[in-house]
Amino acid sequence: MADYTAPFHAPRMTDAEFKRMREKYIEKHGYTVTVPALTDIIHIIPFKPMTSEETRLWKARKYDEIPSGRRADIRAEKARKKRKFLAMLGDPSPDIAQSAGAILTSIDDAQDAVSTLACIGLIVAALIGGPVAAAVLGPLGLILGAASLMQMINPYSHIRKLLKTSSTGRGAKKNLEKLTDKNPFSKKAKLKLAKKLLKYRPSLGNALEALQTTDQIYGVGVSLGPIVGFAQSALSGAVRTAAGEKVEWEKGWPEKSEAEQAAAAAIVASAMANMTTWHSDKDDEMRSILSAGVAMQILHDPLTEWNPIDHIENIGSYLVQAPPPTDPLTREIMEEEGIDPETVSVWPGTDKQWLSIDDIQEQVQRHAAANLKHYAEQNAHDLGAWNALNAASDMALNFLSAMEGPDQIVIDYIRTERIIITIFDNGWEYPEDITEPQILKFEDWCEVHEYMDTSPSAKDIWNYARIFCGFEWLRSPNEFR
C-alpha cells in the first residue's frame, strides 16, 4: 500500500482574480472543454447561462431587446427544462413527482457550478485523453473490476487481443497502472485514523478506516455535502439549529468567496440529486458528478483551515434547507404551472423542506455509490462518463484529505490488480499450451482472494498454478520492457 498523493485542488483567490480568470476563459473557450490528446470536445454546458442583463430583460418581458438568435436559444432552453420538469411531475413514482422541483434545482446548480468554475482549469485537470481513454472507451469499458482486469492477461480474451499492449513485464504494469489510476471501481483508499469523522459519526469513521473502492468513498463524500458547505450555507440562512433557530454568523468563521459560494451550492446540490435513484439523463448526471469533483477542489483548503466538525457541536442535528430554484427560467416554468418556487423544493424521498444533516447523510449514502455505478454501466464507452468517473475518484480522495489530512490517507488497489501486478513484476505470462479450463480455475482462485480481501505472494501464485491448475508460468522476453 502507498501513501496518498493529492489530486489537483484549487488555489485560493480573491473575487476580483476569479472574475478576471473566468472572463478570460470564456472569451477563449466559451462553454466547452477539449479533452487533452483527443480531438473530441465535451460540451459540458449545452446552454450559455443568462447574463444579469438578459435576466432583467427577460423578467420584464422585454424580449425584443434581446438579440433574436440569443432569444431563440433561451426559449429552446426553457422548453427543454419544461419538458424535463413536466416529465418528472408525471412520473409514476410519487417520490419523483413530489421532488421534481428539487431535482431540477439540483441540475441547475450543478450546471451553474460547472460553468462558473471551469475557468480555473479544474475540470480540465480531471480530464484524461490519449491511449488510456482509448483503451477504456474501446474494449475495456468503464467498470474496471476484477473480471475486466483478468481479461488483460488471458490470451483467449478478445479484450487482450484488442488492447495490443505488452502481455507482461514493466510495460504492461505501467499500462495497467495508467488504466486504473483514477478508476473508482479498482482504486482503493482508507484513513489511518478518522479522528474528525469518528467524532461526527463513529460508524462512518470506522468504515473509512477500512480499505474500500473510491466509488464508495465518493458516496460518503457526497452524503456529507451539507457539512462540507456548512459555513457558506449558514451565512445564506439555509442552515438552522435542531430547534429551527437561525444560525448566527460568528466571528472567526471564514469569509466566503464567489468561487466557494458556487462550490458550496454544488456540493449540496449533489447531495440532493442523490437522495433517490437517479432520474435524469446522462448529461445531467455527468455535470452533477463533475460539479461535485470541482466543488471539493475549491473547498479543500477552506475545509482544511476551518472544519465545521471541529467547531459545531452535534452538527448532525442541524437542519438544512432544500435549495429553492434560482434559475430565472426554472422559476418562470414553475410559476406558469401554478407552483410557488419558494416552497417547491423538498428533500427528495421526503416531504420535508428542512432536513437534518444526519438524515441527509444516511439517505444519500444509500444511493450515491449505486447511482455512480449505474451511470458507468449505462455509459460504459462514453468519453464524458470516463472523465466524470475520474472526477469522482479525485473527489473521494480530496474529501478524505480535507477532512483528516493527506498524511492520513493510504492508497491501494483491488486484490485482482495486485495479483496481476505481481505477475507482471515477475515477467510471467500463460504458457502457449494453456487451456481455457486452466485459466478459468486460476481466475476462480483470484476471485476468492478478491472476496476474502487477501493478497497472495508470488510464491503462492506460482505454486497454485503448478499444483492445482497444472501449468507453469512462462517467463516472457518482454519482462524488462
Steps between C-alpha positions, in 0.01 A plus 500: 500500500616852423450832670276754339601740225252785481292556187488854368316750714437867453715794600340761724414822318310822549167564330670750270765246397232237448288736287795591276594135454141402418458777244828407332405134485152558357639739239741231381307175549133586543322219682677194360797298619738330258640174632882487498651288221161440340314688231174447685331793672280440802214746496474523874264797492244477218360846571687823572366627835289814486678820593358734763391738224328220304328388820378855566360535147342154509324561832375836371373317186706732281578210269555718193799662667680164505668412166284260300753215492558516872126532565446178305768324708336611825158382384644164393665460841175586676313244289762235587471575871120497484492160328725360771297656781163382365638151442604482866163634615336221300736229625312198643726511806346741755850572638617632162185702435522657845872570459487638145575856608797395714644273232477770233660747742789260568555465123500881465747543787736235360493664158558840655798372702663338198457810284615731781803299610626360168712814456748397769598196299361263760287300258787466252713368786258211537498410131712226349536424132744314280559124500377454856155634415504317167559165674223552752250644253581222257532139614514534879210725595471708814442233765861392548423235756663163557343327198611770253854510638544122472419528131816704450721192550268238348628404152152373403334831586392732218580789735861381531530484121344842444719680752817425303730569794781308666373178652722526805802676644560864584314636199185304583519603866538867407202477264285329764579768759406774254168329428405463864660811653174697516247223459265499800417130464859374521672761716477463878573735787467519874578729791766406753298689762162663437518736798250765385263257333502276807393805699214569259381142465708207635356242260594717202851563627556129567383413149749743344785347698451184290606477136219553253472603139481872436149480353384414852705786648351734238158400632607596853646829381182595314289399800692748716445785255298702754795482745758585233297807400380579852662842541376633168150360554480642852585849379220486241247387762464146358604336830305500826546343841300191593254737672449686172697808602716689252874436532678824581816583307775506762832681509774269383289318246661519156393759247362345184623587151288489187668176393443340841137606496447327164687192624291479817179518295631226272593260780158542665332457160694178447370369831145597402533325161608178673222482759325250270584281201612732220216616277644717224709465184868409479618854424332635813660223702842571346471864604384402850806275548741754349357781711549296820862435398565864418327614820733288716800646318379851588399416858801282585718775650218693673378174656854416613533840667151503658318170535142532630532172690770661717289805581132394502376270775248234391529617142293208375190642671507827305231548238584585139253653255438333165631776270223687318548564128691814402516450124258755342371255238437227758313742726293626206405145401381424852301820526329422168400164648354670806781385728671729751880483433574596859330192645534246217828344614481214748777250563439214253353191658341713772235770520726724708639839404740485796684179589778419747855443382487149652185410305643640176826311550328166555266542203768615255749230597239237417478625141810695389745215433226290336408794277865542400536132409172497307617806306826321412316186392260694278777708338785251497669637186416870531777761522301732723424216741865390508609846609211539744616182674855634517357809670303278743817317603687827553203640692515202737869548575475878531212448744708269721797736480295806594331319788794324660818620327698348212738323739210282621417349159625168367445391139468146370333308217262207487660161569469379142712791381760422765518143370540620142771749603689216669475300178627798299782571749627146453468515121260204496239416241284197426684223310414450133320169569277641775137389484189702576399272792843558658458877465149483643624305806771759562252787461263332748787490751564872444132568556521328841783734599292796384209382713720427803701823452832316511816540289693186405878517465688425178584159645129434569409597143769277352415200719124520445544512124742202502331278761127568449471636145762280335716764331817698563533865423717583200761773541442746218768661283311828570581472871722807515322711236 
